[in-house]
Amino acid sequence: MASGVREPGPVNADWFTRLAARFATRLTLRGWVILAAGVVLFANAVLVNSRDMMFVASLLIMAPLVAAGYVSLRPARVEVSRVFRPPIVSVGGESVISLQLHNLSAAPLSNAWWADTPSPGVEVPAAAILPLVSRIGATGDSVRLEYSVVPRHRGVYDVGPLRVSRHDPFGFAHSDRQAGSPHDLIVTPRVTPLPGSAVAQSNNDGSIRELVRQTTPTSDELIAREYRPGDALRRVNWPATARHGEIMVRQEEQRSNPEARIVLDTTLTGAAGLGAGHVPPHLVAGFELAIELAASVGVHLLDAGYRLEVIELGASQLLPGDQQTLGGMHGDVPATFRAPGGDRALLEALASVVPVPWPARGARLSAKRRAPVRAALRNAQLSLPTFAMLVTVSDADVDDLVALVRHCEPAIAFVQRTVSGVARERLRDAGWRCLELAAADDLVDAWNDVSGDRGANHD
């Protein structure tokens, strides 16, 4: 799950808490030991009435207190700029974080440590010694720091602010100062490459070509061109070959605006309403698999030139605006993506999708009065290739999918083991082709099966 997605905090936070988080002075373990020893020694000096012992005890007590005052009056004042390379990374990918630290203090930064503070889900290096930085205005008053992160889960993560800790020369106290503001690191779902591409459509009869031919009846093979090495022999246009005296092959006239549709299960049949940390682990894993499947299929279709609609069974998350709360099956307009740039927009949008409760009955009735026809069915005259990513669906979800199947050609449902047998049977009876997937590695074989020509893209 996108655990890195930020949760909104209280609007009116305590100013003192914010100030303490911004700047804090603390004694180190050594400082506490010296202070405790001084207090014990001072108590003994009072009991035995020893002025010499009392003098030593006073020194021990004052040493850490003076150290705390020293680091408080000389905090590390720095300016930080942060750059991600790249700023958007897929799960398991590496992003290099570059920090440019500029010293704003009147004195050089010495005896200082630095550490970045990310949100949970991103691991950063432990605190390290900050290289000596000259005072402001002097040569060498800035330093560049770099480290890399490899996020294991998708989401939008806060990285920063930078924490600079300064110590006194004896190590009795240190002051923490936060510099800079958090920056977003977007971790997109992993994409599995699928066979076939826009290039393959014009070069051979690969699997995706068969899918296009089956699902876009307006595509007419009226154009003939000369044979090129690699063309499938079954595409030879014999009448044109006889006329021209050389081998000619059929070249499909591609649709100028092919469209496809993805249905994404985001409700988890009530489990989404349990809140973060309460969704059963097997449903969390299933939801992540559904997101990865949607990303892989969506990117593949966009690369092939399709205009892509994404319908959410739960409240809309892919569309901007607070009013998009009902989902594409209950009144909201589906999110639309198209090339160029649609693949990146899709992955960025999927990075922050989380399980959400099904729209309330009152909200659905209100939406039905405002829009009697579901937004997902407004283009009812079009039968689009539709791919549903299902984790666990309720009876109401199945009803919606049964109503949608009339406008799908083909209607492919990638189901997981968590989808009940009754739901699968109803979907099959309605016309959905249900393919069970247990892992993203199974998607390539399933996609070849969907295209109806396993391995044909290599003929």
C-alpha positions in Angstrom: 0.0 0.0 0.0 1.1 3.6 -0.5 2.2 3.9 3.0 4.3 7.0 2.2 1.3 9.1 1.3 1.2 12.0 3.7 -1.7 12.3 6.2 -3.0 15.8 6.9 -2.0 17.0 10.4 -3.9 19.3 12.7 -4.4 22.8 11.3 -3.6 24.7 14.4 -0.5 22.9 15.8 1.1 24.1 19.0 3.7 26.8 18.1 6.0 25.6 20.9 6.0 22.1 19.4 6.9 23.5 16.0 9.7 25.6 17.6 11.1 22.7 19.5 11.1 20.6 16.3 13.0 23.4 14.6 15.6 24.0 17.2 16.5 22.0 20.3 19.5 21.7 22.7 20.1 18.5 24.6 22.8 17.0 26.8 24.7 14.0 25.4 25.1 10.8 27.5 28.5 12.1 28.6 26.9 15.4 29.6 24.3 13.7 31.7 26.9 11.5 33.4 29.0 14.5 34.3 25.9 16.4 35.6 24.8 13.4 37.7 28.2 12.9 39.1 28.4 16.6 40.0 25.0 16.5 41.8 26.0 13.4 43.8 29.3 14.9 44.7 27.7 18.2 45.7 25.3 16.4 48.0 28.2 14.5 49.7 30.1 17.8 50.0 27.2 19.3 51.9 27.0 16.3 54.2 30.7 16.3 55.0 31.0 20.1 54.9 33.9 20.0 52.4 34.5 23.2 50.5 37.1 21.6 48.1 34.6 18.8 47.2 31.9 21.4 46.8 34.1 23.4 44.4 34.8 20.3 42.2 31.2 19.4 42.3 30.2 22.9 41.1 32.6 22.6 38.2 31.1 19.2 37.2 27.6 20.7 37.3 28.4 23.9 35.5 30.4 22.2 32.7 27.5 20.5 30.8 25.3 23.6 31.5 27.9 25.9 30.0 28.2 23.5 27.1 24.5 23.6 26.5 24.6 27.4 26.5 27.5 27.4 24.1 25.8 25.3 21.4 22.5 27.2 22.0 24.2 30.6 21.2 26.1 29.1 18.3 23.5 27.1 16.4 24.2 25.8 12.8 22.4 28.2 10.5 22.3 26.7 7.0 20.4 27.0 3.7 19.6 23.7 1.9 18.6 23.0 -1.6 17.6 19.4 -2.4 17.5 17.7 -5.9 16.3 14.2 -6.8 17.8 12.4 -9.7 15.3 11.2 -10.9 12.4 12.8 -9.0 10.1 9.9 -10.0 11.3 6.4 -9.5 9.6 3.0 -9.7 9.5 0.5 -6.8 12.9 -1.0 -6.4 14.6 1.7 -8.4 17.3 4.0 -7.2 17.1 7.8 -6.8 20.1 9.9 -5.9 19.4 12.8 -3.5 21.8 15.7 -3.8 22.0 18.3 -1.1 23.7 21.7 -1.5 24.3 23.1 2.0 25.2 26.8 2.4 26.6 28.0 5.7 24.7 31.2 7.0 26.6 31.4 10.3 29.3 33.9 11.1 31.7 31.1 12.1 32.7 27.9 10.3 30.7 24.8 10.9 32.8 22.5 12.9 31.9 19.5 15.2 28.6 19.1 13.3 26.7 16.1 12.1 24.0 15.8 9.4 21.1 13.5 8.7 18.1 13.7 6.5 14.6 13.0 7.9 12.3 11.1 5.6 8.8 9.8 6.2 8.4 6.1 7.1 9.0 3.9 4.1 12.2 5.5 2.9 15.6 4.5 4.4 18.3 7.2 4.5 21.9 6.9 5.8 22.6 7.3 9.5 23.9 10.6 10.9 27.4 11.4 9.6 30.1 14.0 10.3 29.5 17.2 8.3 32.7 18.3 6.4 34.2 21.6 7.7 32.3 24.5 6.1 33.8 28.0 6.1 31.8 31.0 7.5 29.4 32.9 5.2 31.0 34.9 2.5 34.3 33.0 2.7 35.6 30.6 0.1 34.2 27.1 0.7 31.1 28.3 2.6 29.0 25.5 1.0 29.3 21.8 0.6 27.5 19.2 -1.5 26.2 16.0 0.0 24.8 13.0 -1.8 23.2 9.7 -1.0 20.9 7.2 -2.7 17.6 5.6 -1.7 15.9 2.5 -3.0 12.2 2.6 -2.0 10.5 -0.8 -1.6 6.9 0.4 -1.7 5.0 2.9 -3.9 3.8 6.1 -2.6 4.5 9.8 -2.3 7.1 10.3 0.4 8.4 13.4 2.2 12.2 13.6 2.3 13.5 16.4 4.6 14.1 18.7 6.3 17.8 18.3 6.8 18.8 17.9 10.5 22.1 19.5 11.4 23.5 18.7 14.9 26.3 20.7 16.5 28.4 19.6 19.5 30.5 21.5 21.9 34.3 20.7 21.9 34.0 18.4 24.9 30.9 16.5 23.7 28.7 17.5 26.7 25.8 18.9 24.6 24.5 19.2 21.1 21.9 21.4 19.3 19.7 20.1 16.5 18.6 22.5 13.8 16.3 21.6 10.9 16.9 23.3 7.6 15.1 23.3 4.4 11.6 22.1 3.6 10.4 18.6 2.7 10.4 17.5 -0.9 8.3 14.9 -2.5 9.8 11.7 -3.8 7.2 9.9 -6.0 7.5 6.1 -6.1 5.5 4.6 -8.9 4.3 1.0 -9.2 6.6 -1.4 -11.0 5.8 -1.8 -14.7 6.0 -5.2 -16.4 6.8 -4.9 -20.2 4.2 -6.6 -22.3 4.7 -8.1 -25.8 3.7 -6.0 -28.8 4.1 -2.2 -29.3 3.1 0.6 -31.7 6.1 -0.4 -33.9 5.0 -4.0 -34.0 1.5 -3.0 -35.2 3.0 -1.7 -38.5 5.6 -4.5 -38.9 3.9 -7.9 -38.3 0.9 -9.7 -37.1 1.9 -9.8 -33.5 -0.3 -10.4 -30.5 -1.3 -6.8 -30.0 -2.3 -6.6 -33.7 -4.7 -9.5 -33.3 -6.2 -7.7 -30.3 -6.6 -4.5 -32.3 -8.1 -6.4 -35.2 -10.6 -8.1 -32.9 -11.6 -5.0 -30.9 -11.6 -2.2 -33.5 -13.8 -3.4 -36.4 -13.4 0.0 -38.1 -9.8 -0.9 -39.0 -9.7 -1.9 -42.7 -6.7 -3.5 -44.3 -7.0 -1.6 -47.6 -3.3 -0.5 -47.9 -0.8 -2.7 -49.7 3.0 -2.2 -49.7 6.0 -4.1 -50.8 7.2 -7.0 -48.8 9.9 -6.3 -46.2 12.1 -8.8 -44.4 10.3 -9.9 -41.2 6.8 -9.5 -42.5 4.5 -12.5 -41.9 3.7 -14.5 -45.0 0.0 -14.8 -44.0 -0.2 -11.0 -44.7 0.7 -11.4 -48.3 -1.9 -9.6 -50.5 -2.2 -11.9 -53.5 -4.4 -9.7 -55.7 -2.0 -6.8 -55.2 1.0 -9.1 -55.8 -0.5 -10.2 -59.1 -1.1 -6.6 -60.2 2.3 -5.3 -59.3 4.4 -8.3 -60.2 6.2 -8.4 -56.8 5.2 -9.6 -53.4 2.9 -7.1 -51.6 1.6 -7.3 -48.1 -1.4 -5.9 -46.3 -0.8 -2.9 -44.0 -3.6 -2.0 -41.7 -5.0 1.5 -41.7 -4.8 2.3 -38.0 -7.5 4.0 -36.2 -6.7 7.6 -35.5 -8.2 7.5 -32.0 -8.2 4.0 -30.6 -9.6 3.8 -27.0 -9.4 1.4 -24.2 -10.6 1.1 -20.6 -9.3 -0.1 -17.3 -11.5 -0.8 -14.3 -9.6 -0.7 -11.0 -11.0 -2.3 -7.8 -10.2 0.2 -5.0 -12.9 -0.8 -2.5 -11.7 -4.3 -1.3 -15.4 -5.1 -0.3 -15.6 -3.1 2.9 -12.0 -3.8 4.1 -11.0 -0.4 2.9 -13.2 1.2 5.5 -11.2 -0.3 8.3 -8.5 2.3 8.0 -4.7 2.2 7.6 -3.0 -0.8 9.3 -6.3 -2.7 9.6 -6.7 -4.1 6.1 -5.8 -7.8 6.1 -2.3 -8.4 4.8 -3.4 -10.7 1.9 -5.8 -7.9 0.7 -3.0 -5.4 0.9 -0.8 -7.6 -1.2 -3.6 -8.2 -3.6 -4.3 -4.5 -3.9 -0.7 -3.8 -4.7 -0.7 -6.4 -7.4 -3.9 -4.8 -8.9 -2.1 -1.5 -9.0 0.9 -3.0 -10.7 -1.3 -4.8 -13.3 -3.1 -1.5 -14.0 0.2 0.3 -14.5 1.6 -2.4 -16.8 -1.4 -2.7 -19.0 -2.1 1.1 -19.0 1.5 2.0 -20.0 1.4 -0.7 -22.7 -1.8 0.7 -24.2 -0.7 4.3 -24.0 2.6 3.4 -25.8 0.5 1.7 -28.5 -1.3 5.0 -29.1 -4.5 4.4 -27.2 -6.6 6.9 -25.3 -7.1 5.3 -21.9 -10.0 5.6 -19.5 -9.5 4.5 -15.9 -12.7 3.7 -13.9 -12.5 3.3 -10.1 -15.0 1.2 -8.3 -14.5 3.3 -5.1 -14.3 7.1 -4.6 -12.3 8.9 -7.3 -8.6 9.4 -6.5 -7.2 9.9 -10.0 -9.2 13.0 -10.6 -8.5 16.4 -9.0 -11.1 18.2 -7.0 -13.0 17.4 -3.8 -16.2 16.8 -5.6 -15.0 13.6 -7.3 -16.0 11.2 -4.6 -18.3 8.7 -6.2 -16.1 6.8 -8.6 -16.5 6.2 -12.3 -19.3 3.7 -11.9 -21.5 6.0 -9.8 -21.4 9.4 -11.5 -17.9 10.7 -11.7 -16.2 11.0 -15.1 -13.4 8.5 -15.5 -9.9 9.7 -15.5 -8.5 10.0 -19.0 -4.9 9.6 -20.1 -3.4 9.9 -23.6 0.0 10.2 -25.3 2.3 12.0 -25.1 3.0 12.1 -21.4 0.0 9.9 -20.5 2.2 7.1 -19.2 4.0 9.3 -16.7 0.7 10.9 -15.6 -0.9 7.5 -15.1 2.1 6.2 -13.0 2.2 9.4 -10.9 -1.6 9.1 -10.2 -1.3 5.4 -9.3 1.5 6.1 -6.9 -0.9 7.6 -4.3 -4.0 5.4 -4.8 -5.1 3.7 -1.6 -8.1 1.5 -0.8 -11.2 3.6 -0.1 -14.7 2.8 1.1 -17.5 2.2 -1.4 -19.6 5.4 -1.8 -22.5 5.6 0.7 -26.0 4.8 -0.5 -27.2 8.4 0.0 -24.3 9.7 -2.1 -25.1 7.2 -4.9 -28.7 8.1 -5.0 -27.9 11.8 -5.1 -25.5 11.2 -8.0 -28.1 9.1 -9.8 -30.6 12.0 -9.6 -27.9 14.4 -11.0 -26.7 12.0 -13.7 -29.2 9.2 -14.4 -26.7 7.5 -16.8 -23.5 6.4 -15.2 -20.5 8.4 -16.4 -18.8 5.1 -17.3 -21.6 4.3 -19.8 -22.0 7.7 -21.4 -20.2 6.5 -24.5 -22.5 3.5 -24.8 -22.3 3.5 -28.6 -18.6 2.4 -28.2 -17.5 -1.0 -27.3 -14.0 -0.5 -25.9 -11.4 -3.1 -25.0 -11.8 -3.3 -21.2 -9.5 -4.7 -18.6 -10.7 -5.1 -15.0 -8.2 -5.5 -12.1 -10.2 -7.2 -9.4 -9.1 -8.0 -5.8 -12.3 -8.8 -4.0 -15.7 -7.5 -5.2 -19.1 -7.1 -3.5 -22.4 -8.1 -5.1 -23.0 -4.4 -5.9 -19.6 -4.2 -7.7 -20.5 -7.3 -9.7 -23.8 -5.7 -10.7 -21.9 -2.7 -12.0 -19.5 -4.9 -14.0 -22.3 -6.9 -15.4 -24.0 -3.7 -16.6 -20.7 -2.5 -18.1 -19.9 -5.6 -20.1 -22.3 -4.7 -22.9 -19.9 -1.9 -23.8 -16.7 -3.9 -23.6 -15.1 -5.8 -26.5 -13.3 -7.8 -25.3 -14.1 -7.8 -21.6 -11.1 -9.2 -19.7 -11.1 -9.5 -15.9 -7.7 -10.2 -14.2 -9.0 -11.8 -11.0 -7.1 -12.9 -7.9 -7.7 -15.8 -5.6 -9.5 -13.5 -3.2 -12.4 -13.0 -5.7 -15.2 -15.4 -4.7 -16.3 -18.2 -7.0 -19.9 -16.8 -7.1 -18.6 -13.5 -8.3 -16.5 -15.2 -11.0 -19.4 -17.3 -12.2 -21.7 -14.2 -12.5 -19.0 -12.3 -14.4 -18.4 -15.2 -16.8 -22.1 -15.6 -17.4 -22.3 -11.9 -18.2 -19.5 -12.2 -20.8 -16.4 -11.4 -18.8 -13.3 -13.5 -19.5 -11.8 -14.2 -16.1 -8.1 -14.9 -15.9 -6.6 -15.6 -12.5 -3.2 -14.0 -11.7 -1.2 -14.7 -8.6 1.8 -12.5 -9.4 2.9 -9.8 -11.8 5.2 -12.4 -13.5 2.0 -14.2 -14.8 0.9 -11.1 -16.7 2.9 -11.7 -19.8 1.5 -15.2 -20.4 -2.0 -13.9 -19.6 -1.5 -11.0 -22.1 -0.4 -13.5 -24.8 -3.5 -15.5 -24.0 -5.7 -12.5 -24.3 -4.2 -11.5 -27.6 -5.0 -15.0 -29.0 -1.6 -15.5 -30.6 1.0 -16.7 -28.1 4.5 -15.6 -29.3 3.2 -14.4 -32.7 4.9 -11.1 -32.3 8.2 -12.7 -33.1 7.3 -14.4 -36.4 
